[in-house]
Each structure stands twice: as structure tokens, then as C-alpha cells.
């Protein structure tokens, strides 16, 4: 048995393109990428203006993910 790394970008891309239903993996991917983006922003002022696309923001700000917004 082996573990596989989830491609969080691919999960969200498939969601946005209607190839995958929004599920727990979607919410997990948003959370992981939000954490990574936060660490990047804290690492240097050069990254302070980086943000999710409006579509991902809308998904992230849904009732199920309100703690990320």
C-alpha cells in the first residue's frame, strides 16, 4: 500500500470546470492552498498581493468554508 499526494490545483480546476462535484476533497484542497498562500505572504512583502481567483474566493467563502475567508 502506498500514499499519494493530492494535486490540490487539479481538484479545484476540475471543480471549476464542472468535471468534479464539490465534495470534502474540494474543501480540503481550498484549505491546504489557503495555508500555503498565507505562508507565502508571510515570507516576503513581494507576495502580499497574491490572492485566489474570484471563483475560488466564492467557493472558499461558502457557508461550508467560512473559516477560511
PDB file with SEQRES, HELIX, SHEET and CRYST1 records, atoms N, CA, C and O in Angstrom:
SEQRES   1 A   69  UNK UNK UNK UNK UNK UNK UNK UNK UNK UNK UNK UNK UNK          
SEQRES   2 A   69  UNK UNK UNK UNK UNK UNK UNK UNK UNK UNK UNK UNK UNK          
SEQRES   3 A   69  UNK UNK UNK UNK UNK UNK UNK UNK UNK UNK UNK UNK UNK          
SEQRES   4 A   69  UNK UNK UNK UNK UNK UNK UNK UNK UNK UNK UNK UNK UNK          
SEQRES   5 A   69  UNK UNK UNK UNK UNK UNK UNK UNK UNK UNK UNK UNK UNK          
SEQRES   6 A   69  UNK UNK UNK UNK                                              
HELIX    1 AA1 UNK A    8  UNK A   16  1                                   9    
HELIX    2 AA2 UNK A   24  UNK A   43  1                                  20    
HELIX    3 AA3 UNK A   45  UNK A   47  5                                   3    
HELIX    4 AA4 UNK A   54  UNK A   60  1                                   7    
HELIX    5 AA5 UNK A   63  UNK A   65  5                                   3    
CRYST1    1.000    1.000    1.000  90.00  90.00  90.00 P 1           1          
ATOM      1  N   UNK A   1       0.837  -1.184   0.000  1.00  0.00           N  
ATOM      2  CA  UNK A   1       0.000   0.000   0.000  1.00  0.00           C  
ATOM      3  C   UNK A   1       0.881   1.245   0.000  1.00  0.00           C  
ATOM      4  O   UNK A   1       1.918   1.270   0.662  1.00  0.00           O  
ATOM      5  N   UNK A   2       0.478   2.272  -0.732  1.00  0.00           N  
ATOM      6  CA  UNK A   2       1.260   3.493  -0.798  1.00  0.00           C  
ATOM      7  C   UNK A   2       0.334   4.701  -0.736  1.00  0.00           C  
ATOM      8  O   UNK A   2      -0.838   4.625  -1.102  1.00  0.00           O  
ATOM      9  N   UNK A   3       0.879   5.802  -0.270  1.00  0.00           N  
ATOM     10  CA  UNK A   3       0.103   7.044  -0.166  1.00  0.00           C  
ATOM     11  C   UNK A   3       0.365   7.894  -1.398  1.00  0.00           C  
ATOM     12  O   UNK A   3       1.471   7.902  -1.938  1.00  0.00           O  
ATOM     13  N   UNK A   4      -0.648   8.596  -1.829  1.00  0.00           N  
ATOM     14  CA  UNK A   4      -0.470   9.501  -2.968  1.00  0.00           C  
ATOM     15  C   UNK A   4      -0.734  10.922  -2.518  1.00  0.00           C  
ATOM     16  O   UNK A   4      -1.587  11.174  -1.666  1.00  0.00           O  
ATOM     17  N   UNK A   5      -0.005  11.829  -3.091  1.00  0.00           N  
ATOM     18  CA  UNK A   5      -0.183  13.251  -2.811  1.00  0.00           C  
ATOM     19  C   UNK A   5      -1.341  13.775  -3.656  1.00  0.00           C  
ATOM     20  O   UNK A   5      -1.383  13.555  -4.867  1.00  0.00           O  
ATOM     21  N   UNK A   6      -2.258  14.452  -3.031  1.00  0.00           N  
ATOM     22  CA  UNK A   6      -3.374  15.044  -3.753  1.00  0.00           C  
ATOM     23  C   UNK A   6      -2.889  16.272  -4.499  1.00  0.00           C  
ATOM     24  O   UNK A   6      -2.162  17.097  -3.946  1.00  0.00           O  
ATOM     25  N   UNK A   7      -3.289  16.392  -5.751  1.00  0.00           N  
ATOM     26  CA  UNK A   7      -2.981  17.587  -6.528  1.00  0.00           C  
ATOM     27  C   UNK A   7      -4.125  18.571  -6.294  1.00  0.00           C  
ATOM     28  O   UNK A   7      -5.154  18.518  -6.967  1.00  0.00           O  
ATOM     29  N   UNK A   8      -3.928  19.460  -5.341  1.00  0.00           N  
ATOM     30  CA  UNK A   8      -4.984  20.382  -4.931  1.00  0.00           C  
ATOM     31  C   UNK A   8      -5.387  21.319  -6.052  1.00  0.00           C  
ATOM     32  O   UNK A   8      -6.556  21.688  -6.163  1.00  0.00           O  
ATOM     33  N   UNK A   9      -4.439  21.703  -6.879  1.00  0.00           N  
ATOM     34  CA  UNK A   9      -4.756  22.563  -8.028  1.00  0.00           C  
ATOM     35  C   UNK A   9      -5.670  21.833  -9.004  1.00  0.00           C  
ATOM     36  O   UNK A   9      -6.621  22.411  -9.530  1.00  0.00           O  
ATOM     37  N   UNK A  10      -5.375  20.565  -9.238  1.00  0.00           N  
ATOM     38  CA  UNK A  10      -6.179  19.770 -10.165  1.00  0.00           C  
ATOM     39  C   UNK A  10      -7.596  19.583  -9.636  1.00  0.00           C  
ATOM     40  O   UNK A  10      -8.562  19.673 -10.393  1.00  0.00           O  
ATOM     41  N   UNK A  11      -7.718  19.323  -8.343  1.00  0.00           N  
ATOM     42  CA  UNK A  11      -9.045  19.156  -7.735  1.00  0.00           C  
ATOM     43  C   UNK A  11      -9.884  20.406  -7.968  1.00  0.00           C  
ATOM     44  O   UNK A  11     -11.031  20.313  -8.406  1.00  0.00           O  
ATOM     45  N   UNK A  12      -9.321  21.566  -7.679  1.00  0.00           N  
ATOM     46  CA  UNK A  12     -10.086  22.806  -7.826  1.00  0.00           C  
ATOM     47  C   UNK A  12     -10.355  23.133  -9.287  1.00  0.00           C  
ATOM     48  O   UNK A  12     -11.426  23.640  -9.620  1.00  0.00           O  
ATOM     49  N   UNK A  13      -9.401  22.849 -10.158  1.00  0.00           N  
ATOM     50  CA  UNK A  13      -9.606  23.073 -11.586  1.00  0.00           C  
ATOM     51  C   UNK A  13     -10.767  22.221 -12.095  1.00  0.00           C  
ATOM     52  O   UNK A  13     -11.615  22.704 -12.845  1.00  0.00           O  
ATOM     53  N   UNK A  14     -10.802  20.974 -11.693  1.00  0.00           N  
ATOM     54  CA  UNK A  14     -11.900  20.091 -12.108  1.00  0.00           C  
ATOM     55  C   UNK A  14     -13.237  20.576 -11.564  1.00  0.00           C  
ATOM     56  O   UNK A  14     -14.253  20.490 -12.253  1.00  0.00           O  
ATOM     57  N   UNK A  15     -13.244  21.087 -10.329  1.00  0.00           N  
ATOM     58  CA  UNK A  15     -14.479  21.645  -9.763  1.00  0.00           C  
ATOM     59  C   UNK A  15     -14.967  22.831 -10.578  1.00  0.00           C  
ATOM     60  O   UNK A  15     -16.146  22.920 -10.922  1.00  0.00           O  
ATOM     61  N   UNK A  16     -14.061  23.730 -10.879  1.00  0.00           N  
ATOM     62  CA  UNK A  16     -14.443  24.942 -11.608  1.00  0.00           C  
ATOM     63  C   UNK A  16     -14.893  24.648 -13.038  1.00  0.00           C  
ATOM     64  O   UNK A  16     -15.694  25.390 -13.606  1.00  0.00           O  
ATOM     65  N   UNK A  17     -14.378  23.572 -13.613  1.00  0.00           N  
ATOM     66  CA  UNK A  17     -14.732  23.218 -14.985  1.00  0.00           C  
ATOM     67  C   UNK A  17     -15.902  22.235 -15.061  1.00  0.00           C  
ATOM     68  O   UNK A  17     -16.241  21.754 -16.141  1.00  0.00           O  
ATOM     69  N   UNK A  18     -16.515  21.940 -13.918  1.00  0.00           N  
ATOM     70  CA  UNK A  18     -17.670  21.060 -13.892  1.00  0.00           C  
ATOM     71  C   UNK A  18     -17.350  19.594 -14.123  1.00  0.00           C  
ATOM     72  O   UNK A  18     -18.244  18.808 -14.438  1.00  0.00           O  
ATOM     73  N   UNK A  19     -16.093  19.217 -13.972  1.00  0.00           N  
ATOM     74  CA  UNK A  19     -15.689  17.831 -14.175  1.00  0.00           C  
ATOM     75  C   UNK A  19     -15.733  17.019 -12.888  1.00  0.00           C  
ATOM     76  O   UNK A  19     -15.573  15.798 -12.905  1.00  0.00           O  
ATOM     77  N   UNK A  20     -15.950  17.702 -11.785  1.00  0.00           N  
ATOM     78  CA  UNK A  20     -15.945  17.048 -10.478  1.00  0.00           C  
ATOM     79  C   UNK A  20     -16.940  17.768  -9.590  1.00  0.00           C  
ATOM     80  O   UNK A  20     -17.028  18.995  -9.611  1.00  0.00           O  
ATOM     81  N   UNK A  21     -17.687  17.005  -8.813  1.00  0.00           N  
ATOM     82  CA  UNK A  21     -18.624  17.627  -7.878  1.00  0.00           C  
ATOM     83  C   UNK A  21     -17.862  18.189  -6.685  1.00  0.00           C  
ATOM     84  O   UNK A  21     -16.802  17.685  -6.312  1.00  0.00           O  
ATOM     85  N   UNK A  22     -18.412  19.227  -6.103  1.00  0.00           N  
ATOM     86  CA  UNK A  22     -17.818  19.819  -4.908  1.00  0.00           C  
ATOM     87  C   UNK A  22     -18.060  18.857  -3.752  1.00  0.00           C  
ATOM     88  O   UNK A  22     -19.196  18.499  -3.440  1.00  0.00           O  
ATOM     89  N   UNK A  23     -16.972  18.456  -3.132  1.00  0.00           N  
ATOM     90  CA  UNK A  23     -17.059  17.480  -2.056  1.00  0.00           C  
ATOM     91  C   UNK A  23     -16.038  17.822  -0.972  1.00  0.00           C  
ATOM     92  O   UNK A  23     -15.455  18.906  -0.970  1.00  0.00           O  
ATOM     93  N   UNK A  24     -15.836  16.894  -0.067  1.00  0.00           N  
ATOM     94  CA  UNK A  24     -14.903  17.117   1.037  1.00  0.00           C  
ATOM     95  C   UNK A  24     -13.480  17.362   0.536  1.00  0.00           C  
ATOM     96  O   UNK A  24     -12.739  18.146   1.129  1.00  0.00           O  
ATOM     97  N   UNK A  25     -13.097  16.694  -0.549  1.00  0.00           N  
ATOM     98  CA  UNK A  25     -11.762  16.892  -1.118  1.00  0.00           C  
ATOM     99  C   UNK A  25     -11.597  18.315  -1.637  1.00  0.00           C  
ATOM    100  O   UNK A  25     -10.512  18.890  -1.546  1.00  0.00           O  
ATOM    101  N   UNK A  26     -12.669  18.885  -2.180  1.00  0.00           N  
ATOM    102  CA  UNK A  26     -12.636  20.275  -2.640  1.00  0.00           C  
ATOM    103  C   UNK A  26     -12.317  21.196  -1.468  1.00  0.00           C  
ATOM    104  O   UNK A  26     -11.431  22.046  -1.554  1.00  0.00           O  
ATOM    105  N   UNK A  27     -13.046  21.016  -0.380  1.00  0.00           N  
ATOM    106  CA  UNK A  27     -12.855  21.867   0.787  1.00  0.00           C  
ATOM    107  C   UNK A  27     -11.468  21.681   1.388  1.00  0.00           C  
ATOM    108  O   UNK A  27     -10.846  22.640   1.844  1.00  0.00           O  
ATOM    109  N   UNK A  28     -10.992  20.450   1.387  1.00  0.00           N  
ATOM    110  CA  UNK A  28      -9.649  20.180   1.889  1.00  0.00           C  
ATOM    111  C   UNK A  28      -8.604  20.869   1.013  1.00  0.00           C  
ATOM    112  O   UNK A  28      -7.646  21.444   1.530  1.00  0.00           O  
ATOM    113  N   UNK A  29      -8.780  20.816  -0.293  1.00  0.00           N  
ATOM    114  CA  UNK A  29      -7.824  21.448  -1.211  1.00  0.00           C  
ATOM    115  C   UNK A  29      -7.796  22.957  -1.035  1.00  0.00           C  
ATOM    116  O   UNK A  29      -6.725  23.563  -1.056  1.00  0.00           O  
ATOM    117  N   UNK A  30      -8.964  23.571  -0.862  1.00  0.00           N  
ATOM    118  CA  UNK A  30      -9.015  25.019  -0.624  1.00  0.00           C  
ATOM    119  C   UNK A  30      -8.268  25.356   0.666  1.00  0.00           C  
ATOM    120  O   UNK A  30      -7.502  26.319   0.709  1.00  0.00           O  
ATOM    121  N   UNK A  31      -8.488  24.574   1.701  1.00  0.00           N  
ATOM    122  CA  UNK A  31      -7.828  24.836   2.986  1.00  0.00           C  
ATOM    123  C   UNK A  31      -6.311  24.700   2.874  1.00  0.00           C  
ATOM    124  O   UNK A  31      -5.573  25.537   3.394  1.00  0.00           O  
ATOM    125  N   UNK A  32      -5.845  23.652   2.198  1.00  0.00           N  
ATOM    126  CA  UNK A  32      -4.403  23.441   2.041  1.00  0.00           C  
ATOM    127  C   UNK A  32      -3.780  24.595   1.255  1.00  0.00           C  
ATOM    128  O   UNK A  32      -2.745  25.132   1.649  1.00  0.00           O  
ATOM    129  N   UNK A  33      -4.410  24.969   0.153  1.00  0.00           N  
ATOM    130  CA  UNK A  33      -3.851  26.046  -0.664  1.00  0.00           C  
ATOM    131  C   UNK A  33      -3.939  27.397   0.042  1.00  0.00           C  
ATOM    132  O   UNK A  33      -3.064  28.244  -0.143  1.00  0.00           O  
ATOM    133  N   UNK A  34      -4.967  27.610   0.839  1.00  0.00           N  
ATOM    134  CA  UNK A  34      -5.060  28.857   1.609  1.00  0.00           C  
ATOM    135  C   UNK A  34      -3.922  28.941   2.625  1.00  0.00           C  
ATOM    136  O   UNK A  34      -3.346  30.011   2.823  1.00  0.00           O  
ATOM    137  N   UNK A  35      -3.599  27.826   3.264  1.00  0.00           N  
ATOM    138  CA  UNK A  35      -2.488  27.797   4.222  1.00  0.00           C  
ATOM    139  C   UNK A  35      -1.168  28.062   3.518  1.00  0.00           C  
ATOM    140  O   UNK A  35      -0.338  28.822   4.016  1.00  0.00           O  
ATOM    141  N   UNK A  36      -0.969  27.443   2.368  1.00  0.00           N  
ATOM    142  CA  UNK A  36       0.271  27.654   1.619  1.00  0.00           C  
ATOM    143  C   UNK A  36       0.393  29.112   1.168  1.00  0.00           C  
ATOM    144  O   UNK A  36       1.477  29.693   1.222  1.00  0.00           O  
ATOM    145  N   UNK A  37      -0.710  29.694   0.726  1.00  0.00           N  
ATOM    146  CA  UNK A  37      -0.682  31.080   0.289  1.00  0.00           C  
ATOM    147  C   UNK A  37      -0.389  32.001   1.476  1.00  0.00           C  
ATOM    148  O   UNK A  37       0.343  32.980   1.330  1.00  0.00           O  
ATOM    149  N   UNK A  38      -0.942  31.703   2.624  1.00  0.00           N  
ATOM    150  CA  UNK A  38      -0.688  32.505   3.817  1.00  0.00           C  
ATOM    151  C   UNK A  38       0.790  32.458   4.201  1.00  0.00           C  
ATOM    152  O   UNK A  38       1.379  33.485   4.536  1.00  0.00           O  
ATOM    153  N   UNK A  39       1.385  31.275   4.152  1.00  0.00           N  
ATOM    154  CA  UNK A  39       2.816  31.155   4.457  1.00  0.00           C  
ATOM    155  C   UNK A  39       3.659  31.937   3.453  1.00  0.00           C  
ATOM    156  O   UNK A  39       4.642  32.576   3.826  1.00  0.00           O  
ATOM    157  N   UNK A  40       3.276  31.884   2.194  1.00  0.00           N  
ATOM    158  CA  UNK A  40       3.993  32.620   1.162  1.00  0.00           C  
ATOM    159  C   UNK A  40       3.911  34.127   1.410  1.00  0.00           C  
ATOM    160  O   UNK A  40       4.911  34.835   1.289  1.00  0.00           O  
ATOM    161  N   UNK A  41       2.734  34.608   1.754  1.00  0.00           N  
ATOM    162  CA  UNK A  41       2.543  36.041   2.035  1.00  0.00           C  
ATOM    163  C   UNK A  41       3.386  36.484   3.218  1.00  0.00           C  
ATOM    164  O   UNK A  41       3.935  37.586   3.216  1.00  0.00           O  
ATOM    165  N   UNK A  42       3.491  35.624   4.234  1.00  0.00           N  
ATOM    166  CA  UNK A  42       4.283  35.967   5.414  1.00  0.00           C  
ATOM    167  C   UNK A  42       5.781  35.913   5.148  1.00  0.00           C  
ATOM    168  O   UNK A  42       6.567  36.507   5.886  1.00  0.00           O  
ATOM    169  N   UNK A  43       6.178  35.202   4.094  1.00  0.00           N  
ATOM    170  CA  UNK A  43       7.604  35.035   3.817  1.00  0.00           C  
ATOM    171  C   UNK A  43       8.254  36.281   3.227  1.00  0.00           C  
ATOM    172  O   UNK A  43       9.452  36.499   3.406  1.00  0.00           O  
ATOM    173  N   UNK A  44       7.471  37.099   2.526  1.00  0.00           N  
ATOM    174  CA  UNK A  44       8.049  38.278   1.878  1.00  0.00           C  
ATOM    175  C   UNK A  44       6.950  39.255   1.477  1.00  0.00           C  
ATOM    176  O   UNK A  44       5.867  38.840   1.064  1.00  0.00           O  
ATOM    177  N   UNK A  45       7.224  40.545   1.598  1.00  0.00           N  
ATOM    178  CA  UNK A  45       6.254  41.552   1.165  1.00  0.00           C  
ATOM    179  C   UNK A  45       5.949  41.471  -0.336  1.00  0.00           C  
ATOM    180  O   UNK A  45       4.924  41.979  -0.790  1.00  0.00           O  
ATOM    181  N   UNK A  46       6.827  40.840  -1.096  1.00  0.00           N  
ATOM    182  CA  UNK A  46       6.604  40.700  -2.530  1.00  0.00           C  
ATOM    183  C   UNK A  46       5.320  39.927  -2.847  1.00  0.00           C  
ATOM    184  O   UNK A  46       4.742  40.087  -3.922  1.00  0.00           O  
ATOM    185  N   UNK A  47       4.882  39.093  -1.910  1.00  0.00           N  
ATOM    186  CA  UNK A  47       3.741  38.219  -2.158  1.00  0.00           C  
ATOM    187  C   UNK A  47       2.447  38.689  -1.499  1.00  0.00           C  
ATOM    188  O   UNK A  47       1.444  37.976  -1.548  1.00  0.00           O  
ATOM    189  N   UNK A  48       2.446  39.862  -0.890  1.00  0.00           N  
ATOM    190  CA  UNK A  48       1.280  40.332  -0.147  1.00  0.00           C  
ATOM    191  C   UNK A  48       0.024  40.471  -0.993  1.00  0.00           C  
ATOM    192  O   UNK A  48      -1.081  40.316  -0.474  1.00  0.00           O  
ATOM    193  N   UNK A  49       0.164  40.757  -2.273  1.00  0.00           N  
ATOM    194  CA  UNK A  49      -0.990  40.995  -3.137  1.00  0.00           C  
ATOM    195  C   UNK A  49      -1.528  39.726  -3.807  1.00  0.00           C  
ATOM    196  O   UNK A  49      -2.505  39.796  -4.553  1.00  0.00           O  
ATOM    197  N   UNK A  50      -0.910  38.576  -3.556  1.00  0.00           N  
ATOM    198  CA  UNK A  50      -1.382  37.326  -4.155  1.00  0.00           C  
ATOM    199  C   UNK A  50      -2.709  36.947  -3.519  1.00  0.00           C  
ATOM    200  O   UNK A  50      -2.886  37.059  -2.306  1.00  0.00           O  
ATOM    201  N   UNK A  51      -3.648  36.492  -4.362  1.00  0.00           N  
ATOM    202  CA  UNK A  51      -4.942  36.052  -3.845  1.00  0.00           C  
ATOM    203  C   UNK A  51      -5.533  34.997  -4.772  1.00  0.00           C  
ATOM    204  O   UNK A  51      -5.058  34.780  -5.887  1.00  0.00           O  
ATOM    205  N   UNK A  52      -6.577  34.353  -4.277  1.00  0.00           N  
ATOM    206  CA  UNK A  52      -7.307  33.390  -5.092  1.00  0.00           C  
ATOM    207  C   UNK A  52      -8.081  34.120  -6.181  1.00  0.00           C  
ATOM    208  O   UNK A  52      -8.347  35.317  -6.074  1.00  0.00           O  
ATOM    209  N   UNK A  53      -8.432  33.393  -7.214  1.00  0.00           N  
ATOM    210  CA  UNK A  53      -9.299  33.941  -8.255  1.00  0.00           C  
ATOM    211  C   UNK A  53     -10.678  34.200  -7.656  1.00  0.00           C  
ATOM    212  O   UNK A  53     -11.018  33.620  -6.625  1.00  0.00           O  
ATOM    213  N   UNK A  54     -11.476  35.058  -8.281  1.00  0.00           N  
ATOM    214  CA  UNK A  54     -12.824  35.312  -7.765  1.00  0.00           C  
ATOM    215  C   UNK A  54     -13.659  34.033  -7.637  1.00  0.00           C  
ATOM    216  O   UNK A  54     -14.473  33.916  -6.722  1.00  0.00           O  
ATOM    217  N   UNK A  55     -13.462  33.084  -8.541  1.00  0.00           N  
ATOM    218  CA  UNK A  55     -14.219  31.834  -8.480  1.00  0.00           C  
ATOM    219  C   UNK A  55     -13.844  31.001  -7.259  1.00  0.00           C  
ATOM    220  O   UNK A  55     -14.712  30.425  -6.603  1.00  0.00           O  
ATOM    221  N   UNK A  56     -12.565  30.940  -6.962  1.00  0.00           N  
ATOM    222  CA  UNK A  56     -12.126  30.194  -5.778  1.00  0.00           C  
ATOM    223  C   UNK A  56     -12.535  30.940  -4.513  1.00  0.00           C  
ATOM    224  O   UNK A  56     -12.922  30.313  -3.526  1.00  0.00           O  
ATOM    225  N   UNK A  57     -12.456  32.262  -4.528  1.00  0.00           N  
ATOM    226  CA  UNK A  57     -12.916  33.055  -3.381  1.00  0.00           C  
ATOM    227  C   UNK A  57     -14.386  32.762  -3.080  1.00  0.00           C  
ATOM    228  O   UNK A  57     -14.773  32.605  -1.921  1.00  0.00           O  
ATOM    229  N   UNK A  58     -15.194  32.691  -4.130  1.00  0.00           N  
ATOM    230  CA  UNK A  58     -16.621  32.404  -3.949  1.00  0.00           C  
ATOM    231  C   UNK A  58     -16.809  31.022  -3.322  1.00  0.00           C  
ATOM    232  O   UNK A  58     -17.619  30.854  -2.411  1.00  0.00           O  
ATOM    233  N   UNK A  59     -16.067  30.050  -3.807  1.00  0.00           N  
ATOM    234  CA  UNK A  59     -16.136  28.708  -3.248  1.00  0.00           C  
ATOM    235  C   UNK A  59     -15.655  28.711  -1.801  1.00  0.00           C  
ATOM    236  O   UNK A  59     -16.299  28.125  -0.931  1.00  0.00           O  
ATOM    237  N   UNK A  60     -14.535  29.364  -1.544  1.00  0.00           N  
ATOM    238  CA  UNK A  60     -13.955  29.385  -0.201  1.00  0.00           C  
ATOM    239  C   UNK A  60     -14.827  30.111   0.799  1.00  0.00           C  
ATOM    240  O   UNK A  60     -14.788  29.805   1.990  1.00  0.00           O  
ATOM    241  N   UNK A  61     -15.605  31.058   0.339  1.00  0.00           N  
ATOM    242  CA  UNK A  61     -16.446  31.852   1.234  1.00  0.00           C  
ATOM    243  C   UNK A  61     -17.852  31.281   1.389  1.00  0.00           C  
ATOM    244  O   UNK A  61     -18.725  31.912   1.985  1.00  0.00           O  
ATOM    245  N   UNK A  62     -18.063  30.088   0.850  1.00  0.00           N  
ATOM    246  CA  UNK A  62     -19.364  29.443   1.037  1.00  0.00           C  
ATOM    247  C   UNK A  62     -19.543  29.123   2.519  1.00  0.00           C  
ATOM    248  O   UNK A  62     -18.574  29.139   3.278  1.00  0.00           O  
ATOM    249  N   UNK A  63     -20.741  28.841   2.924  1.00  0.00           N  
ATOM    250  CA  UNK A  63     -21.012  28.548   4.330  1.00  0.00           C  
ATOM    251  C   UNK A  63     -20.144  27.417   4.870  1.00  0.00           C  
ATOM    252  O   UNK A  63     -19.760  27.429   6.039  1.00  0.00           O  
ATOM    253  N   UNK A  64     -19.837  26.445   4.024  1.00  0.00           N  
ATOM    254  CA  UNK A  64     -19.043  25.295   4.473  1.00  0.00           C  
ATOM    255  C   UNK A  64     -17.597  25.667   4.766  1.00  0.00           C  
ATOM    256  O   UNK A  64     -16.922  24.952   5.507  1.00  0.00           O  
ATOM    257  N   UNK A  65     -17.106  26.762   4.206  1.00  0.00           N  
ATOM    258  CA  UNK A  65     -15.708  27.127   4.379  1.00  0.00           C  
ATOM    259  C   UNK A  65     -15.528  28.513   4.977  1.00  0.00           C  
ATOM    260  O   UNK A  65     -14.489  29.136   4.760  1.00  0.00           O  
ATOM    261  N   UNK A  66     -16.475  28.999   5.698  1.00  0.00           N  
ATOM    262  CA  UNK A  66     -16.441  30.377   6.162  1.00  0.00           C  
ATOM    263  C   UNK A  66     -15.218  30.701   7.020  1.00  0.00           C  
ATOM    264  O   UNK A  66     -14.851  31.872   7.123  1.00  0.00           O  
ATOM    265  N   UNK A  67     -14.578  29.712   7.637  1.00  0.00           N  
ATOM    266  CA  UNK A  67     -13.411  29.999   8.465  1.00  0.00           C  
ATOM    267  C   UNK A  67     -12.199  30.386   7.645  1.00  0.00           C  
ATOM    268  O   UNK A  67     -11.253  30.942   8.204  1.00  0.00           O  
ATOM    269  N   UNK A  68     -12.178  30.118   6.338  1.00  0.00           N  
ATOM    270  CA  UNK A  68     -11.036  30.466   5.504  1.00  0.00           C  
ATOM    271  C   UNK A  68     -11.085  31.931   5.092  1.00  0.00           C  
ATOM    272  O   UNK A  68     -10.035  32.546   4.905  1.00  0.00           O  
ATOM    273  N   UNK A  69     -12.252  32.493   4.949  1.00  0.00           N  
ATOM    274  CA  UNK A  69     -12.397  33.875   4.475  1.00  0.00           C  
ATOM    275  C   UNK A  69     -11.981  34.876   5.525  1.00  0.00           C  
ATOM    276  O   UNK A  69     -12.042  36.082   5.287  1.00  0.00           O  
TER     277      UNK A  69                                                      
END                                                                             
